[in-house]
Amino acid sequence: MANRTYDLLGQVQAAHQFDHDSLFRYASVHVPGFPSSAASTFTVKQFGHGQSNPTFLLEVGNGGSVKRYVLRKKPPGKLLQSAHAVDREYQVLRALGEHTEVPVPKVFCCCMDASVIGTDFYIMEFLEGRIFMDPKLPGLAPERREAIYRETAKVLAALHSVDVDAIGLGKYGRRDNYCKRQVERWTKQYIASTGDSRYPSNPKMLELARWLQQHIPSEDSSGEGIVHGDFRIDNVVFHPIEDRVIGILDWELSTLGNQMTDVAYSCLAYIVDINHENQQVGKGFELTRIPEGIPSQAEYLAEYCSASGKPWPAAVWKFYISLAMFRGAAILAGIYSRWLMGNASGGERAQNAGKQANDLVDSAWAYIARKSVLPNHPPPDPVARDYMKQFGGGNESGRFVPSVKVLKLRNKLIKFMEDHIYPMENEFYKLAQSSSRWTVHPEEESLKELAKKEGLWNLWIPFDSAERAKKLLFDESSRMVSNGEHDQFLGAGLSNLEYGYLCEIMGRSVWAPQVFNCGAPDTGNMEVLLRYGNKEQLLEWLFPLLQGKIRSGFAMTEPQVASSDATNIECSIKREGDSYIINGRKWWTSGAMDPRCKVLIVMGKTDFTAANHKQQSMILVDIQTPGVHIKRPLMVFGFDDAPHGHAEVVFDNVRVPAKNILLGEGRGFEIAQGRLGPGRLHHCMRLIGASERGMQMMVQRALSRKAFGKLIAEHGSFRSDVAKCRIELEKTRLLVLEAADQLDRLGNKKARGTIAMAKVAAPNTALMVLDTAMQVHGAAGVSSDTVLAHLWATSRTLRIADGPDEVHLGTIAKLELRRAKL
């Protein structure tokens, strides 16, 4: 079982006592929110876990409430040069906490004045969670063990994906020749730790150092990114009840360099078992028996490599594991040396470290002697096999394999569609074709509530946008209630790639996306507010949109100009005092006909004389504002898409508050480009789903209808057509998933070429598949008796509405020509 962080506490060891009053005075001044009253109670306890920098829990009671902080300091006494640099720990934690989504404790202050408590120290937040001391994870169910290990691999991959230059850590350490320097450093520290006659050096350790120097991988000469230096499962804090990491601890050895060393160090439990109780180093659980649920070492590595994009390390793995054991032996020798001097923070456990260091050296040599340590290629992932089976495949895994979490959501979504959406399609169509078509079917609202209860609400929200919304909407000063309800409104914390597997399912019905609050243009508008709105705008408009209480429209396209070139738009947004006056005509404002539509995002020009891409601004307009005139619904190949609709809207001297401007004047083009990333890729994802619906209906029809004496499915022409459709569909699916993956890893700008390819390929593939499906259905295919005609009309529209093919093709061509010139 896991230890709660609070359970790892004990009394402060005699060697680590310090002046509590001096610390209290310092913290009162330098830690935000730290009680300053003399009447406050102040207690200090020491964490028993860890052998390096002593770590303490600070509890401050004031008026019945208790605040908890963590202090981490240098050990007292004589220390090895460059060791225990708490200021570096503070530096890396602050950079990661302020500029990335990597889970780390928030740091408050760093004190380099030894006169305060006798050594340098820093103070950070206390994380209430779980720490798994035993890597075998006893007491957990198999599926929980698997989730813990996969989460650990993904968090390490996230850390290794950080752009250190962008967050101010570009000079945090040398990047090149990291392993070479590591061998030299730990050799020196080992020699320094074992120079005492009470603890002589082990010749095998020095011989191991020479072997490592001779086998350093060629990749070590080039630099990488951040290295934790001591990454293992007991340096990771998990959420109290959820299997997700909330904090990575113990950054003393962090630097820049070869990141595969972190991965190898986190794998040591597979190879060796360092048991502090029986004072020996035994075989790891891969050499004895892997506990049920824990992935094999190769599966754990495959998870990391997939998430980080790193190559499979089979050829060099023996070196990295041996280096990890070498470094572990050197650390243990240092702990034992400090125990001999009386200043090790691990108490009696440190007494065993000397013997364990020698055992670890023997284990390293035994590992080097093994003929094979990893398969030549990554193993098939169990989740991949499940995924492939769902699509009729074999046991091979592919690159784009959804996680267990996503598979569960996907299966849930499929069942919801089969139980609730498909059976209601005819009812929705009946209302949409009646005289009451501009009203909302009451069953739609019921299904939305059911989707919320099923955890299928707002799945589209990217995790980074959700985090920003949490900070703005649900902070302590907000009038919004933060009782866990907001988690439902902010999605499932999915990446664009993960959402792709789910968005595809929704795309199988034109009615489905809005039931899950995942429909356009609301998703794009909410994304604009999530990324660019201020707190007041989020409270007024975003929160009711997230709840599904209102809908919205996006007004950009204009009838008198080619609006695919946003610099052409003519709608004016003119500043007058504390207001803006809007004049212009828009059309294809999707959503504006909906009776639930309450707000429009309008794009217009605030400065016609500025640079081309600085003239445009976006502004929020209450649809009930005087001067907003909904002129007419527009037809899409005969479909008016009621009650959602696409409207022509006239803005006649519409006066809105100046506070409604988004991000500021001249920022409209910038916002539009941000909006064109995740939101617009959703159309491609849904088109894959529409294509799959067409494939399904096509095959079912062919297997049930006869023509010229045999089933349509038996005709050679059909078999040729259906095979070609499947080929194109699978090619396009992979392209869309690749675009989503690049969007997650590289961002909008670097992924724009692949996104453009997906935007061209997806609607054209859907049109090919749906056209074939309609042909197989004959006259029924072009009627309103099936969904095929509506799906086809929607797909054809997206060759324009999702940006004209010609614009995307131009983007692709420019990037291709630019590559040719390099």
N, C-alpha and C positions, 0 to 999 in steps of 0.2 A: 504494500500500500504506500501511498505518498505521505510525506510529512507536510503538515501545514507550516508555512514559514514561521508562524508564531511558536510552533512546537520545538523549534531548533534552538531555543534560547536557554541560557543558563546564567549563573552569576559571573560577574567580571573577574577574570583570572588576576591573581595578585600582580603578575608581571605587567599587566595591561591597565592598571588603575591610573586614573587621571583626575584632574580638578574639575568636578561637575559644575561648580559655581562659575568658574571661568568660561566653561563651554556654554552655560545658560546665557550668560551676558553676551557672548559673541553671537549666538544663534538668534537672540532677541533682536539684534540689530541687522543681521545679514540674511535671515531666512524669512521670506514673505509669509505672513500669517502666524508666525511663531509667537506664542503668548509672551508678554513682557512683564506681566504682573508678578510682584514678589510673592503673592499668595499662591502662585501656581505650584502644583506638585511636579517634581521632575525626577524620573527614575531612569537608570541606565542598565541594560542587560546585554550580555554578549552572545553572539551567535556561535555555536560550537562547530558548525559546518565550515570547512575551509581551513587551509593550513598557511595561508599567506598573509595578506593584509588583514589585521584584526577588524572585525565588523561588529557594530553595536546597534541595538534598538534604543531609541530615545522616546520616552513616553512623557507627554506634557499634559497634565490635567488642569483644567481651568473652568470653574463654574459647572461642574458635572460632566463636561465633555472632555474627551481625551484625543489628542493628536499624536500620531506616530511618525517618526522619521528614522532614517538609517544613517549612521555615521561610519565611514570607512577611513582608516588611518594607517600610517606606516607603523611597523612594529618598533618597539624601543630597542636601544642598544646598537651595536656595530652591525652594519648591513653591507651586503655585497654592492659594488658599484653598479649603478643604473637600475637596481632592483627596487620594487615597491614604489614606483613613481605615481602617486595618487593624483597628481596634477594632470597626468596624461589620461588616466581613467576619466577624470572629470571632463577633459576636453572632448574625448570621443563620445561620451554619453550625451553631452550637451549638443554636439553637432548632429548626432543621430536622432535625438529626441525632438529637436527643433526643425529639422529639415527632411526627415524621412518617416516612413511608416514602420520601420523596424522597431519591434517592441523593446523598449528599454525604460528603466526607471527615470523619472524626471529628477534632474539635479538642481539644487538651489544655490549652493555656494561652495567655494574651495578656499581653504585657509592655508597659506604657506608660512604662517608665523608660528614657529614652534613654541613660542612663549605661552600660547593659549592653553594647549593641553600636552605639550611636550614633543609633539611630532606634527607633520603636515597632515591634513585631513580634508574630507569633503562630506557634505550632507546631501542626501537624496530622499525621495519618497519611499515609503514602506509599501511593498506589494503584498497584499493578502492573497495567497494562492497556495499552490501545491508544488513541492519539490520531490522528485523521485530519486531517492538515494540509491536504490537498487535498480540497475538497468534491466533486470529481468521482469520488473513491474509486477511483483507478486500481488495477488488479491484483486487484480483487474480482469475483466472479461476479455476474451481474445480480440474482439472487435475494438475495444478501447485501447488495447496494447498497440494494435496496428495503427489506429488513429494517432496515438501519441508519437510513434516513431515517424510516421509520414509527416506530421506537423513539424517535428524537429528538423527533418531534412529540408522542408520548404522554408522554414525560418532561416536556416543557415544559408540557403540559396538566395533568399531575399537580402540578407546581410551582404553577401558576396556580389550582389547586383548593384549595390550603391555606387553612385558616381562620386568618388571622394573629392575630386576637384570642385564639383558643384556645391559641396557642403562645407568647404573650407578645410578639408583634411588632406589636401594634395601634398603637403609637406610633413605629414604625420610620421613618415619614415621612408627609408630607401625602398624602392620597389624591386630592383634587380638583385639577382644572386641571393635571394632570401634564404634558401636552404643551406647554401654554402656558409652564409654568415651565422645561421642558426647552429650548425654543427660546431663552428668555431666558438660561438658564444657559450653554448652549453658545455663544451669541453673545458673551457676556461673556468666556468662556474663550478663544474664538477671537481676540477683539480683544487680550486679554492676551498670547496666544502670538505674535501677529503685530505687536506694537508695535515690535519691533526693526527697524532699517533693513535688516538683513540678510535679513529675511523680511517684506515689506510685506503688508497685508491685500488680499484679492481682492474687488473690488466685487461680483462675481457671488455670492459667499458672503453678503454682507450683504443683497443683494437677495433671495436665497433665504430668508433669515431673515424678511424682511417678507412674502413669499408664504406662508410657513408660518403666521405669525401671523394671516393673513387667512382661512385655510382649516382652522382647528382644528375637529375634529368636535364636535358638540354633546354626544356621550357623554362627552367629556373632563371635563365639569363635575362628573360624579359619580365617586365613588371606587371603586376595585376592590381588588385584593390585591397580593401581592408581585410585584415586577418585578426580574428579574435584572440587566438593564441592558446586558449584553454577551453575550447568548446566541447562540452559533454552534457549529457542529459541532466546531471545534478547541478549544473550551472544555469539551468533554465527554469523559470517559474511559469507554471501553468495556471490558468483560470481556476478558481475554486471548484467549479462543477463542469465547465466545458473543456473539451480537449483542444484548447488553443493556447498558444504561448502569450503571456502578458509581459514578460521581461527576460532579457538575457543579462546575466550577472558576471562579475569577476573579470574585469577588462584589464587587469594589470599587465598582461603580456601582449596586448593588442598593438598592432603596427600595420604597415603596408607590406605586401609581399605575395608569396605563392600560396594561394588560397586552398589548394588541395591538402596542405598540411592540417588545416582545420578539419577537413572532412575525415582524414585518416585518424586524427586524434579522437573524433567523435565515434569512431568505429572500434576503438580499442576493446570495448566490452565483448565484442564478438571473438576477440583473439585471446585476451587474458582476463582473469578475474582477480582484481586486487582486493583481498579481504583483510580489512583492518583488524578484525577480531582474532583470526587464527594466525596472524603475522606472516602470511605467505602470499605468493602470487600463483594462482592456479590457471587452468585452461578456461578460455572464454566459452560462452554458451554455443557458439557455432562449432566448436570442437567437442562439445559434450552433447547438449540437446537444446535447441532453440525453443523457448517457451511458446506455447500455442498463441498465434496471433502476431507475434513479433516477426516482421519481414526478415528474410535472410540478409546477410551483408550485401550481397549483389543487388537485391531488391531495394534496399535502403539507398545504395549508391545510385541505382537507376532513377529513383525518385528525385534525388538531389540533382543529378545530371540533367534530367528532363526539365526541372524547374529553373536551373541556372544556365542551361545551354552549354555546359562544360562537356568536353569529349570524354568518352569512356576510358578510365585510367588503368586498364588491365596490365599494360606493358610496364608501368612504373609503380604499380601499387605496392610491391614488395619494399621498395625504397621508402615510400611515404609511411607505411606502417612501422618499419624499422626505425625511422626517424622519430616517430611519435613515441615509441617505447624508449628510445635513447633519451629523448627530452624528458619523458616521465621519470626515468631513472635519475637524471640530473636534478630534477625538482625534488624527488624523494630524498636524495642525498643532501640537498640544501635544507629540507625540513628537519632531517635527522641532525644535521650540523647545528641548526638553531636550537633544537631540543637539548643538545649537549651544552649549549651556551645558556640555556634557560629562558629563551624568548620565543619559542614556537607557539603559535596560537591554537594548535590542535590538541593540546593537553596530552593525555596518555597515548592517544593514537599516533602521535608523532614519534613515540619511542620505537615503533615497529618499522619506521620508514627506511632505516639503513638496510635491513635485511631485504625488504621489499625491492629496494633499488637493485640489489644484486640479482634477485630472482627475475626482475624485469629484463636485465641484460641477458640472462640465459634464455629467456623467452624470445628475445629478439633474434638471437643466433639460431634458435630452433625454427623460427619463422623464415629466416633467410634460406635455411636448408630445404624448405618445402619445394617440391617440384612445381606446383601450381597453386596460386592463391586466389585467382579470379577467373571466371569464364572470359573468353575472348570478346564476347558481345554481351550487351545488357540482357538479362533474362526477361521472358514474357511476364508482364505484370498481371496479377490476378484480376484487377479492375479492368485491364485491357481485354482480357479473355471474356469477361462478362459483357463488356461493351460490344465486342465483335460478335458474340453470340446473338445479341439483340438485333444485329443487322445481318444475320445469316452467315457470318464469317467463320474462320477457323480459329486456331489458338494463337496465331501470331499477333503481337501487339504493334500498334502504330505510334506515330509521334504524338498525335492529338488524342489523348485518352482522358476522359473526364474522371474526376476524383469520385470517391465513394459518396461524398456529400452531394455532388452534382447529379450522380446517377440516381440517388434517392429522390431528389427534387424532380428529376426528369420522369421517373416512373410515376411519381405522384401527379405530375402535370398530365401525363398521358391518360391516367385513370380519370382525372377531373374532366378532361376533354371528352372521353368516351361516355362518362356518366352524365355530364351536364351540358356541354357545349353542342356537340353534334346532334343530340336529340332536340335541342331548342332552335336549331338553325331555321327550320321551316317557319316556326312561330315568329322569329325575328324578321324573316323576309316578308311574311304576311303583313306585319305592322308597317314595314318600310315601304310597302306598295299600296298602302291604304291611304285614305284621306287624313288619317291621324299620324302620318309617318314622321312628323316633326315632334313627336313625343317619345318618351323613353319607356320601353317595355318594363313593367314592374319586376319581371323575373330577372332582368339584368342587374338591378340593384341587389336582389337577393343573392345572386351568384357572386357578386362582388364581396358581400359580407362573408360568404362561405369561403371564398378564395383567401380572405384575410385570416380566417380561422385555420385554414390548411397550411398557412405559411407560404403562400404562393403570391404574395402581394408585393409590388414594386421590386421585382427581381432584377430589373434592368439597372438599378442604381449602382454605379461603380463604388468600390469600397472607399476610395480617396474622397469622393464627393460626399459620401455618407459621413465620413469623419469630420469634414468641414461643417456640415449641417448640424452635427451633434454639438460641436463647440459653439455655434452661433445660436441654435434654437433651444438647447437644453442645458445651458450653463446655469450656475447657481442663481444668477441675477435675473434670469429670464422668467417671464410670467408663464411660460409653458411648463406643464407638469412632466417631470422626468421620473416616471414610475416603471420604466421598462416598456411602456406602450410604444414609445418612439422607435424601439428596435423593429417593431412590426412595420412601421411606415418607412424605414430606411433600408429595406431590402435584406438580402441574405449575405451581404459582404462578398459579392462575386466579382471576379475580373470580367473583362469583355469576352475573353475566350470562354470562360465558364458559362456566362450568360448565353453565348451563342448556341449551346446545346439545348437550352430551354426556349429561347426565342424562336428557334426552328419549329418546335412543337406548336407554339401559338400561331405561327404563320399558316398552319393547315386550315384555319378558318378565319374569314374576314372579321368575324364577331369576337374572336377570342381575346386579342390583345387588350381591349378596353376593360374586359372583365377582371383582368389581373393588374389593371392600372399600368399597363405596359404599351399603350397605343400612342401613335403619332397623332397630332404634333405635341401632345402633352409631355411625352418623355423628353423630347428636345427642349421644350420650354422649361421644364423642371430642371433639366441639366444646365441650362443657361442660368437659372436662379441659383442652383446649387453651387456653381462655379464662380459666378460673377455678382450675384445679388448681395446687398448689404442686409444686416439683421432685420431692419424694419420691413424691407421688401420680402424677405423670407417669411416673416411672421404673418404679413398681410395676405400674400398670394401663394407662397410655396407650401405652407403647412396644409391649407385646405385642398390643394392639388394632391399632395401626398396622401391625404385621407380619402381622396376620391369624392369629396363633397362638391367640387366644381370642376369644370373643364376649361380649356384655353384654346386660343388660336394664334397663328403666326402669320403676320401680314408683311410680306416682302414683295412678292411678284406683282408687276404692274402691267396693265393691258397695252399701254402705249409705247413701251420700250422692251428691248430684249433683256429680261431680268436675269438671265443666266450670267450676265456680266453685271455684278452688283454695283459697279461704278455708274451704271446707267440710270439708276432709280431717281425719280424726280420728286417724290413726296417730301415736303419740307417740314422741318421741326424747328420752329423759330422761338428763341428765348425772349420772353417779355416779363421782366421783373422776376417774381418767384414762380413763374409758370412757363410752360412751352405751349405754343400754338401749332397744331398739326393740320396740314392741308394736303390732300392727295387722294388718288383712287387706287385701290388694290383689288386684285382678284385671286382666285384659288387660295383664299384664306380658309384653309381646312379647319373645321371645328367651330367656325363662327355661327353656323346655323343651329348648333346644338342648344337646347333650352338651358343646359347647365353651364354654358360658356359664360364666364364672368370677366375674363381678362384677355387682352390681346398684347402680344409683343410686336411692336411696329418698328420697322426699319425705314429710316428716312435720312435726309441730309440736314445737318445743323450748320454746316459751313460749305457753301457751294464754291468757295474760292480756295479752300485748303488743298493739299496734295490729294491725289485721286483716292487713296485708301484711308484718308483721314477726314473725309467729308461726312461719312455715314455714322449714325448713332442709333441705338436701340432704346426704346422707351416703353414703359408699361402703361396700358390704357384700359381703364375700366370700361367695359363694353356698354355700360349704361350712361356714359358721359354724353352730354348734349353735343350734337354734331356728328356722332357716329351713326351712319345710316347703312343698314344691311339691305342692299338693293335687290339681290336675287340669288337663288342657289344655282350652281353651275352643274352641268351634266357631264359625266365621264363615260363615253360610249353608251349613253342612255341610262346610266346609273347615277342617281343623285346622292347615294350613300347616306340617306336619311337614317337616323336623326342627326348624324354627325355633320355631313354636308360640307360643301366647298362654296364659299360665298364671294360675291363681289361686294366690296365695302367702300363707301365714300367717307372721307374724313373732311368735314367742312368746319373750319375754325374750331377744332376740338382743343379745348384748354385743359391741360393736365398739370398737376404740381411738378415743379422742377425736381423734387426728390425722386420722381419716378424714373429718371434717366438711369440707365444701367451702365455702371462702371465709369461713366463720364462721357463728355462730348468727344466725338471723333473715334470712339472705340468700337463702333458697330461692326466694322469689317473684322476686327480682331475677335470679337465675340462670335461672329458667324463662322469663322474658321475653326474655333474651338467647338462650336456646336456641330460642325460637319463631321466630327470624328466619330465618337461612340454612337450618338443618336442616328446618324445616317447609315452606319454599318448595320443597324438593327433592321433596316429594310432588306438588306442582302440576306440576313439570317432568316427573316420571315419568308423570303422568296424561296429559300431552300425547302422550307416547310410546305409552301404552296406546291412546289414541284413534287414533293413526296406524296402529297394528297392526290395530285394528278396521276402519278405512277400507280398508286394504290387503286384508284378508280378505273384507270385504264386496264389494268390486269384483271380486276374483278369482272369488268364488262366483257373482256375478251374470253374469259373462262366460262361465261354464262350465255353468250349469244352465238348463234350459228349463222353462217353465210355461205352459200354455195356448197351445202352438204357437210360442212365441218365447222368446228368452233373457230372463232376468229383467232384464238390463241394458237391454232394449228397451222395457220397460214404463214408462209415464209416471210411475206412482206411485214406482217405484224412483228414477228420475232426479230427481224432486223431492226425495225423501228424501236422496239422496246429496249433492245440491247444498246443501241446508240444513245437513247435517252438516259439509261442508267450510267453509261460511261460519262456523258456530259455532266450529269448531276453529281457524280462522285468527284469529278475534277473540280467542279465549281464549289462543292462543299469544302474541299481541302483548301481551296484558294481563300474562301471566306474565313475559315478557321485560322489560316496563316495571317490574314489581315488583322484579325482580332488579337492574335498572339503578338504580332508586331506592335499593335496599338498599345498593348499592356507593357511590353518590354521597352519599346523605343519611343513611344509618343506619337502624336498626330503627324508631326513634320516628317520624321524619318520613315513613317509607315505609309506616307501618302501615295506612293507609287502602287503598293500592293492593294491599298484601299480602293484606288481608282480602278485597278484591274477587277476587283470584286464587284464594283458598281456597274461595270460594263458586262461582266460575265453573268452575274446572278439573274437580272431580268431577262436577258436573252436566252439563258438556259431554261428559265421558267416558261417563257413563251414557246420554246421548242417542245417542252414536255406537255404543256397544257394544250397546245395546238394538236399534238398527236393524240392526247386523251380525248379531245373534242371530236377528232376524226373517227376514232374508234366508237364513240357514242353516236355518231351520225347526227341526225336532226336534233336529238336530245341534247347533244353537246353544246349547241348554240342557243338553246332555250334557257328559260329561267327555272327549269325544273331541276337542274343540277347547279352546283356551285362553280362549275368550270368556267362559264362565261364571265362571271364576276371576278374570279381569280385571274383570268386572262386579262381583263380590262385593267385591273389593279397593276398587274405586272407590266403591261404595256405603258401605263402612265408613268411608272417609275423610271423608264428610260429618259424621261424629261424631268419629272418631279424630284428625282434623286440626283439632279444635275445631268444635263444632256450628255449622251455618250461621247459627243465630239469634244466636250471639255475634258472628260476623263482620259480619252485617248490622247489628247494633246499633252496632258500631264505625264502620261506614261512615255510618250515619245520624247519629250524634253529630258526626262531623267535618263532614258536610254542613250540619247545623243550626248548628254553630259558625261556618262560613264565612258563612252567611246573616246572622248577627248582627254580623259585622264591618262 
